[in-house]
Amino acid sequence: MADLALKSVRKSYGKVEVIKGVDLDIKDGEFVVFVGPSGCGKSTLLRMIAGLEDITDGTLEIGGRKVNDLQPKERGIAMVFQTYAIFPHMSVRENVAFGLTIAGVPKKEKEEAVSRAARILQMEHLLDRRPSQLSGGQRQRVAIGRAIVRNPAVFLFDEPLSNLDAALRMDMRMEIGKLHNQLDATMIYVTHDQVEAMTLADRIVVLKDGVVQQVGTPMELYHEPANLFVAGFIGSPSMNFMDVDIVENTGRGITVKSEALDPVTLKTSRFDFAGRKTARLGLRPQYLDVVESGTAGGLHGKVTLVERLGTETVINVELTRGGRIVAALAEDRPLATGSEITLVFDPDKAHLFPVESEARQASA
């Protein structure tokens, strides 16, 4: 196990820069997840840590040792890929032991390592099977087992569950969480699935266009997003945004209004709104609720879509005075498409962002 430090790390392909100066410290034993949209650079950054991509500029340290010029096998890492990359002509036992076989590890030591990995992953009964006799989840366990036997300082996972169906993804997500707790190992995990990120991570690194937008615990990102991008990316359904005018800005709060929204006073924002006349209001769908139609001060509109999910009801609403909004209501609600409704929210749970800049500025 080891800590990692990325210092002003950059990656360019010719004149195109895809990783634009990443600074990041990962603690020994920490589970860190890289998230972001396709093309944001998360897999490239992981491959740079693994040694599969050269670092154009900056420094990468693992366990206090600079590893920029070291080969992957010399870095003390093990990587689990999106594709299982297991050999169809070998048994599970042979696949798990393959790296040790290539390294010339003595037979007894190799057998002990394979047995330990099989116990951890609860696949002792699979050791003599061929990959063709395994399910997708079992094949992914084999790939993880091959990483475990190497006893690496750092585990790297590149979207390991994306090829599995929803039920298997949930099961394997739980298994990887248990594995981290059991091994107490440093793990870096890349995914586009924010549910995986929110449930697995000690900390999440949000990337956009090769730039780190925010680093924090799942709840820090959810409750205190650093900018509009993070606010819209973290959370499902995505946060609603509404352009508003700033009516008053005092020490007691910021009063805003729009065509669709009557004046409402929000708690003082961590952004600096001094001298600003406009802002962007962010409302999480989970913090909206339905009140009796016609209630003053709410958001009035017509339901255009109802999604019944059992534990919640997600509705799309076309607002009477312009715009659309999504609400995620607790439990099943007797709402129908075309019905007129009024939505309200708790001002203390609303977010306010500057329109001109997405960077968060802490107020004094």
Secondary structure by P-SEA (a helix, b strand, c coil): cbbbbbcbbbbbccccccccbbbbccccbbbbbbbbcccccaaaaaaaaaccccccbbbbbcccccccccccccccbbbbcccccccccccaaaaaaaaaaaacccaaaaaaaaaaaaaaaccccccccccccccaaaaaaaaaaaaaaacccbbbbccccccccaaaaaaaaaaaaaaaaaaccbbbbbcccaaaaaacccbbbbbccccccccccccccccccccaaaaaacccccbbbbbbbbccccccbbbbbccccccccccccccccccccbbbbbbbccccccccccccccccccccbbbbcccbbbbbbbccccbbbbbbccccccccccccbbbbbccccbbbbbccccbbbbcc
